[in-house]
Amino acid sequence: MTQFPRAGRLEWLSRRPERHGTVEVVTSLHLTEGKGIEGDHYSARGGKREVTLFQAEHLPVAAAFCGISSLAPERLRRNLLVSGLNLLACRQQQLAIGNEVVIELTGPCAPCSRMERTLGPGGYNALRGHGGMTARIMRGGVIQLGDRVTVVPTTRNSAQGQLFQTP
């Protein structure tokens, strides 16, 4: 349950400077613990939704459910597009991104009602179960397009059955 076949990769990055505003596609982002993504409308709020992630392999699935040939990541309004690592299997675990950043996946990122306008009628239901993940920033820094995404190894305290992140 703690091993993954390979590292993932950051395929796409974005932020939204304003709520309901245009998605800004970028090649790097600065993440700050307890605040979020610099320049994103969610920054300074903190909490379990400082960063949103989407599984690159789910883009064709969501497109198929919507009856369209392809789906650009900016239409989904998430911050990070990750390939090669099953994000759902990483729930409640920490991910290292690049050389500096560590985030903790906090749960599924449910689609919002905007998906009806963005993807057409049924867009909300097309993304249910494929909406991505939310995360909090455990260690901040800069991430860049192409960075490796790996699960931070855990160890089990056999006496109490608790999981601990190893440095």
PyMOL commands that set and color helices and strands:
alter all, ss='L'
color gray80, all
select helices_A, chain A and resi 56-66+73-76+88-90+114-119+123-127
alter helices_A, ss='H'
color red, helices_A
select strands_A, chain A and resi 8-15+24-26+28-32+36-37+51-55+80-83+94-97+101-108+133-139+141-144+148-151+154-157+162-165
alter strands_A, ss='S'
color yellow, strands_A
deselect
rebuild
show_as cartoon
